[in-house]
Amino acid sequence: MREKASYDRDTRISRALRDVLPKYDIKEVIETRGSVSDLVKFRVKSKVPEKALSDYEVVVSREWKVPPSCNCPDGARRASVAGYCKHTIAVLLTNSELSCQMIELYLRDN
């Protein structure tokens, strides 16, 4: 079972590198509210106009209070079984402040 979990994780990381990083723009959504929130939102937007339905929102807790989440179908399913979708992985890989949360992927597989 552990080997399958590692394979699934590595596949998601590969897909984030291959499918998301070159094909999507990742931008932090700046909240205009006055307070600083622990939660950081990112818009993961397809660079291909015909794929506008493939635009997603990833939410990450700076303090690791809650696991990262994505509103894509895979992200919704993973929220209940552990692990991150490729959009969440791409966000974590591109943000130096949050990249340490990739460790959680490896800890959950044990």
PARO-793657 format. One record per residue: residue in three letters; x, y, z of N, C-alpha, C in turn. Coordinates in Angstrom, 2 decimals. Atoms other than C-alpha are relative to their C-alpha. Example, Ala and Ser with C-alpha at 12.3 -4.5 7.8 and 13.67 -1.06 7.14 Angstrom:
+-----+---------+---------+---------+---------+----------+---------+---------+---------+---------+
!  aa !  n.east ! n.north !    n.up ! ca.east ! ca.north !   ca.up !  c.east ! c.north !    c.up !
+-----+---------+---------+---------+---------+----------+---------+---------+---------+---------+
! ALA !    0.89 !   -1.19 !    0.00 !   12.30 !    -4.50 !    7.80 !    0.90 !    1.20 !    0.00 !
! SER !   -0.82 !   -1.19 !   -0.06 !   13.67 !    -1.06 !    7.14 !   -0.77 !    1.09 !    0.73 !
+-----+---------+---------+---------+---------+----------+---------+---------+---------+---------+
END
This chain:
+-----+---------+---------+---------+---------+----------+---------+---------+---------+---------+
!  aa !  n.east ! n.north !    n.up ! ca.east ! ca.north !   ca.up !  c.east ! c.north !    c.up !
+-----+---------+---------+---------+---------+----------+---------+---------+---------+---------+
! MET !    0.83 !   -1.20 !    0.00 !    0.00 !     0.00 !    0.00 !    0.87 !    1.26 !    0.00 !
! ARG !   -0.89 !   -1.16 !   -0.07 !    2.84 !     2.39 !    0.83 !    0.62 !    0.29 !   -1.37 !
! GLU !   -0.57 !   -0.21 !    1.33 !    4.39 !     1.85 !   -2.62 !   -1.00 !    0.68 !   -0.92 !
! LYS !    1.02 !   -0.63 !    0.83 !    1.10 !     2.75 !   -4.31 !   -0.18 !    1.47 !    0.39 !
! ALA !    0.14 !   -1.39 !   -0.46 !    0.77 !     5.89 !   -2.17 !    1.17 !    0.84 !   -0.49 !
! SER !   -1.18 !   -0.72 !    0.49 !    4.32 !     6.91 !   -3.09 !   -0.09 !    0.23 !   -1.50 !
! TYR !    0.15 !   -0.12 !    1.46 !    3.64 !     6.25 !   -6.77 !   -1.04 !    1.07 !   -0.34 !
! ASP !    1.05 !   -0.99 !    0.24 !    0.41 !     8.29 !   -6.65 !    0.51 !    1.40 !    0.28 !
! ARG !   -0.56 !   -1.30 !   -0.36 !    2.20 !    11.16 !   -4.91 !    0.98 !    0.47 !   -1.07 !
! ASP !   -1.00 !   -0.37 !    1.00 !    5.09 !    11.12 !   -7.37 !   -0.65 !    0.32 !   -1.34 !
! THR !    0.73 !   -0.28 !    1.24 !    2.65 !    11.02 !  -10.30 !   -0.63 !    1.38 !    0.07 !
! ARG !    0.61 !   -1.33 !   -0.15 !    0.81 !    14.08 !   -8.94 !    1.06 !    1.09 !   -0.10 !
! ILE !   -1.08 !   -0.99 !    0.09 !    4.11 !    15.94 !   -8.54 !    0.45 !    0.14 !   -1.45 !
! SER !   -0.39 !   -0.04 !    1.42 !    5.11 !    15.02 !  -12.11 !   -1.04 !    0.75 !   -0.82 !
! ARG !    1.07 !   -0.67 !    0.75 !    1.73 !    16.18 !  -13.41 !   -0.03 !    1.49 !    0.31 !
! ALA !   -0.07 !   -1.42 !   -0.35 !    2.07 !    19.47 !  -11.52 !    1.11 !    0.67 !   -0.81 !
! LEU !   -1.13 !   -0.55 !    0.75 !    5.45 !    20.04 !  -13.16 !   -0.26 !    0.03 !   -1.50 !
! ARG !    0.22 !    0.15 !    1.45 !    4.36 !    18.88 !  -16.62 !   -1.26 !    0.72 !   -0.48 !
! ASP !    1.30 !   -0.48 !    0.49 !    0.71 !    19.95 !  -16.85 !   -0.41 !    1.37 !    0.54 !
! VAL !    0.50 !   -1.24 !   -0.60 !    0.18 !    22.87 !  -14.49 !    0.98 !    1.16 !   -0.17 !
! LEU !   -0.93 !   -1.13 !    0.03 !    3.32 !    24.99 !  -14.27 !    0.15 !    0.65 !   -1.38 !
! PRO !   -0.13 !   -0.67 !    1.30 !    3.75 !    25.55 !  -18.03 !   -1.32 !    0.46 !   -0.62 !
! LYS !    1.28 !   -0.25 !    0.67 !    0.03 !    25.73 !  -18.87 !   -0.96 !    0.88 !    0.78 !
! TYR !    0.88 !   -0.80 !   -0.85 !   -1.46 !    27.78 !  -16.02 !    0.76 !    1.19 !    0.56 !
! ASP !   -0.54 !   -1.14 !   -0.74 !   -0.87 !    31.20 !  -14.50 !   -0.44 !   -0.18 !    1.45 !
! ILE !    0.31 !    0.12 !   -1.43 !   -0.69 !    31.08 !  -10.71 !    0.21 !    1.37 !    0.62 !
! LYS !   -0.06 !   -1.33 !   -0.59 !   -1.49 !    34.34 !   -8.96 !   -0.65 !   -0.02 !    1.37 !
! GLU !    0.59 !   -0.15 !   -1.32 !   -2.09 !    35.14 !   -5.32 !   -1.16 !    0.98 !   -0.11 !
! VAL !    1.17 !   -0.88 !   -0.03 !   -5.52 !    36.66 !   -4.75 !    0.16 !    0.88 !    1.23 !
! ILE !   -0.19 !   -0.94 !   -1.10 !   -5.03 !    39.77 !   -2.65 !   -1.37 !    0.41 !    0.52 !
! GLU !    1.25 !   -0.37 !   -0.64 !   -7.87 !    40.28 !   -0.23 !    0.06 !    1.48 !    0.36 !
! THR !    0.03 !   -1.43 !   -0.30 !   -8.93 !    43.90 !    0.23 !   -0.50 !    0.28 !    1.41 !
! ARG !    0.44 !   -0.19 !   -1.39 !  -10.19 !    43.35 !    3.76 !    1.19 !    0.47 !    0.83 !
! GLY !   -1.04 !   -0.60 !   -0.82 !   -8.25 !    45.13 !    6.49 !    0.86 !   -0.97 !    0.79 !
! SER !   -0.74 !    0.89 !   -0.88 !   -7.15 !    42.10 !    8.51 !    0.89 !   -0.96 !   -0.81 !
! VAL !   -0.89 !    0.98 !    0.61 !   -4.29 !    39.75 !    7.74 !   -0.52 !   -1.38 !    0.37 !
! SER !    0.54 !    1.34 !   -0.23 !   -5.58 !    36.22 !    7.35 !    1.10 !   -1.03 !   -0.06 !
! ASP !   -0.90 !    1.14 !    0.08 !   -3.78 !    32.97 !    7.92 !   -0.12 !   -0.68 !   -1.36 !
! LEU !    0.25 !    0.68 !    1.26 !   -5.31 !    31.73 !    4.68 !    0.44 !    0.87 !   -1.19 !
! VAL !   -0.44 !   -0.66 !    1.22 !   -3.76 !    32.62 !    1.34 !   -0.70 !   -0.68 !   -1.17 !
! LYS !    0.71 !    0.53 !    1.15 !   -5.78 !    32.21 !   -1.86 !    0.81 !    0.24 !   -1.27 !
! PHE !   -0.67 !   -0.09 !    1.29 !   -4.35 !    31.55 !   -5.30 !   -0.99 !   -0.36 !   -1.09 !
! ARG !    0.79 !    0.34 !    1.17 !   -6.05 !    31.57 !   -8.67 !    0.93 !   -0.73 !   -0.96 !
! VAL !   -0.76 !    0.81 !    0.95 !   -4.75 !    28.83 !  -10.95 !   -0.82 !    0.02 !   -1.28 !
! LYS !    0.80 !   -0.31 !    1.20 !   -5.92 !    29.98 !  -14.37 !    0.68 !   -0.53 !   -1.25 !
! SER !   -0.51 !    0.56 !    1.24 !   -5.48 !    28.16 !  -17.64 !    0.42 !    1.11 !   -0.96 !
! LYS !   -0.46 !   -0.95 !    1.01 !   -3.47 !    30.03 !  -20.28 !   -0.75 !   -0.17 !   -1.32 !
! VAL !    0.77 !    0.28 !    1.21 !   -5.76 !    28.50 !  -22.92 !   -1.43 !    0.49 !    0.22 !
! PRO !    1.34 !   -0.56 !   -0.22 !   -8.98 !    30.56 !  -23.25 !   -1.13 !   -1.02 !   -0.06 !
! GLU !    1.06 !    1.01 !    0.11 !  -11.04 !    27.52 !  -24.27 !   -0.12 !   -0.86 !    1.25 !
! LYS !    0.02 !    0.83 !   -1.21 !  -10.19 !    25.90 !  -20.95 !   -0.33 !    0.84 !    1.24 !
! ALA !    0.34 !   -0.87 !   -1.13 !  -11.65 !    28.64 !  -18.76 !   -0.70 !   -0.77 !    1.12 !
! LEU !    0.65 !    0.81 !   -1.04 !  -13.67 !    25.97 !  -16.93 !    1.04 !   -0.74 !    0.84 !
! SER !   -1.07 !    0.66 !   -0.74 !  -10.32 !    24.59 !  -15.78 !    0.73 !    0.97 !    0.92 !
! ASP !   -0.58 !   -0.94 !   -0.93 !   -9.62 !    27.62 !  -13.59 !   -0.41 !   -0.39 !    1.42 !
! TYR !    0.27 !    0.48 !   -1.35 !   -9.32 !    26.77 !   -9.90 !    0.52 !    0.97 !    1.04 !
! GLU !   -0.46 !   -0.78 !   -1.14 !   -8.80 !    28.33 !   -6.50 !    0.63 !   -0.95 !    1.02 !
! VAL !   -0.72 !    0.77 !   -1.01 !   -6.23 !    26.93 !   -4.10 !    0.12 !    0.88 !    1.25 !
! VAL !   -0.09 !   -0.73 !   -1.26 !   -6.30 !    27.98 !   -0.43 !    1.00 !   -0.73 !    0.89 !
! VAL !   -1.06 !    0.57 !   -0.83 !   -3.28 !    27.45 !    1.82 !    0.07 !    0.78 !    1.30 !
! SER !   -0.17 !   -0.63 !   -1.31 !   -2.86 !    28.15 !    5.53 !    1.49 !    0.25 !    0.23 !
! ARG !   -1.41 !   -0.33 !   -0.28 !    0.39 !    29.98 !    6.29 !    0.52 !   -0.76 !    1.22 !
! GLU !   -0.39 !    0.63 !   -1.26 !    0.46 !    28.39 !    9.74 !   -0.31 !   -1.49 !    0.05 !
! TRP !    0.33 !    1.42 !    0.10 !   -0.56 !    24.88 !    8.58 !   -1.18 !   -0.37 !    0.88 !
! LYS !    1.15 !    0.28 !   -0.88 !   -3.78 !    25.16 !   10.63 !   -0.99 !   -0.94 !   -0.66 !
! VAL !    0.86 !    0.90 !    0.77 !   -5.74 !    23.41 !    7.88 !    0.79 !   -0.44 !   -1.22 !
! PRO !   -0.70 !    0.45 !    1.22 !   -4.55 !    21.33 !    4.93 !   -0.35 !    0.89 !   -1.18 !
! PRO !    0.33 !   -0.75 !    1.21 !   -4.32 !    23.11 !    1.58 !   -1.21 !   -0.63 !   -0.70 !
! SER !    1.16 !    0.51 !    0.72 !   -7.43 !    22.80 !   -0.56 !   -0.07 !    0.63 !   -1.38 !
! CYS !    0.23 !   -0.47 !    1.37 !   -8.38 !    23.19 !   -4.21 !   -1.43 !   -0.36 !   -0.36 !
! ASN !    1.40 !    0.28 !    0.37 !  -11.85 !    23.40 !   -5.71 !   -0.14 !   -0.82 !   -1.28 !
! CYS !    0.12 !    0.91 !    1.14 !  -11.00 !    21.08 !   -8.62 !   -0.61 !   -1.33 !    0.46 !
! PRO !    0.61 !    1.28 !   -0.40 !  -12.73 !    17.66 !   -8.65 !    0.97 !   -0.90 !    0.77 !
! ASP !   -0.98 !    0.85 !   -0.69 !   -9.53 !    15.83 !   -7.64 !    0.33 !    0.57 !    1.38 !
! GLY !   -0.28 !   -0.62 !   -1.29 !   -8.82 !    18.34 !   -4.86 !   -1.11 !   -0.26 !    1.01 !
! ALA !    1.14 !    0.27 !   -0.89 !  -12.30 !    17.86 !   -3.42 !    0.03 !   -1.44 !    0.50 !
! ARG !   -0.07 !    1.42 !   -0.39 !  -11.85 !    14.07 !   -3.39 !    1.16 !   -0.22 !    0.96 !
! ARG !   -1.19 !    0.20 !   -0.84 !   -8.37 !    14.25 !   -1.85 !   -0.17 !    0.60 !    1.39 !
! ALA !    0.21 !   -0.63 !   -1.30 !   -9.62 !    16.46 !    0.97 !   -0.44 !   -1.02 !    1.04 !
! SER !    0.49 !    0.99 !   -0.95 !  -11.23 !    13.40 !    2.53 !    0.92 !   -1.22 !    0.13 !
! VAL !   -0.86 !    1.19 !   -0.05 !   -8.50 !    10.83 !    1.78 !    1.49 !    0.31 !    0.15 !
! ALA !   -1.39 !   -0.45 !   -0.15 !   -5.25 !    12.85 !    2.17 !    0.68 !    0.15 !   -1.35 !
! GLY !   -0.74 !   -0.27 !    1.22 !   -2.84 !    14.11 !   -0.41 !   -0.47 !    1.29 !   -0.64 !
! TYR !    0.31 !   -1.25 !    0.67 !   -2.83 !    17.14 !   -2.66 !   -0.20 !   -0.24 !   -1.49 !
! CYS !    0.17 !    0.07 !    1.45 !   -4.03 !    17.65 !   -6.22 !    1.18 !    0.71 !   -0.68 !
! LYS !   -1.12 !   -0.58 !    0.73 !   -1.62 !    18.82 !   -8.95 !    0.00 !    1.53 !    0.06 !
! HIS !    0.06 !   -1.46 !   -0.07 !   -2.86 !    22.44 !   -8.69 !    0.57 !    0.49 !    1.33 !
! THR !   -0.54 !   -0.35 !   -1.32 !   -2.09 !    22.59 !   -4.96 !    1.51 !   -0.19 !    0.02 !
! ILE !   -1.44 !    0.27 !    0.05 !    1.33 !    21.04 !   -5.55 !    0.70 !    1.11 !   -0.78 !
! ALA !   -0.61 !   -1.07 !    0.80 !    2.07 !    23.62 !   -8.26 !    0.08 !    1.30 !    0.78 !
! VAL !   -0.01 !   -1.21 !   -0.82 !    1.11 !    26.47 !   -5.92 !    1.11 !   -0.09 !    1.05 !
! LEU !   -1.02 !    0.16 !   -1.03 !    3.33 !    25.10 !   -3.15 !    1.41 !    0.04 !   -0.58 !
! LEU !   -1.32 !    0.00 !    0.63 !    6.25 !    24.57 !   -5.53 !    0.44 !    1.39 !   -0.45 !
! THR !   -0.35 !   -1.31 !    0.52 !    6.10 !    28.14 !   -6.83 !    0.03 !    1.09 !    1.07 !
! ASN !    0.03 !   -1.00 !   -1.06 !    5.74 !    29.91 !   -3.47 !    1.00 !   -0.37 !    1.08 !
! SER !   -1.08 !    0.35 !   -0.95 !    8.89 !    29.97 !   -1.34 !   -0.47 !    0.01 !    1.45 !
! GLU !    0.51 !   -0.07 !   -1.38 !    6.97 !    30.91 !    1.83 !   -0.77 !   -1.27 !    0.38 !
! LEU !    0.88 !    1.14 !   -0.28 !    4.66 !    27.89 !    1.52 !    0.57 !   -1.34 !   -0.45 !
! SER !   -0.52 !    1.24 !    0.58 !    6.87 !    25.30 !   -0.22 !    0.32 !   -1.07 !    1.03 !
! CYS !   -0.30 !    0.99 !   -1.04 !    7.80 !    23.65 !    3.08 !   -1.19 !   -0.91 !    0.28 !
! GLN !    1.18 !    0.82 !   -0.23 !    4.23 !    22.33 !    3.20 !   -0.02 !   -1.23 !   -0.91 !
! MET !   -0.13 !    1.20 !    0.82 !    5.23 !    19.85 !    0.48 !    0.43 !   -1.18 !    0.86 !
! ILE !   -0.42 !    1.06 !   -0.92 !    6.73 !    17.88 !    3.38 !   -1.20 !   -0.83 !    0.42 !
! GLU !    1.22 !    0.69 !   -0.42 !    3.17 !    17.01 !    4.38 !   -0.37 !   -1.14 !   -0.94 !
! LEU !    0.28 !    1.08 !    0.97 !    2.78 !    14.98 !    1.18 !    0.76 !   -1.27 !    0.35 !
! TYR !   -0.84 !    1.15 !   -0.32 !    5.63 !    12.72 !    2.25 !   -0.36 !   -0.60 !    1.36 !
! LEU !    0.37 !    0.50 !   -1.33 !    4.53 !    12.44 !    5.88 !   -1.31 !   -0.79 !   -0.05 !
! ARG !    1.29 !    0.69 !    0.08 !    1.00 !    11.37 !    4.91 !    0.12 !   -1.38 !   -0.63 !
! ASP !   -0.15 !    1.29 !    0.67 !    2.33 !     8.46 !    2.84 !    0.56 !   -1.07 !    0.92 !
! ASN !   -0.59 !    0.99 !   -0.93 !    3.89 !     6.76 !    5.87 !   -1.03 !   -0.63 !    0.90 !
+-----+---------+---------+---------+---------+----------+---------+---------+---------+---------+
END
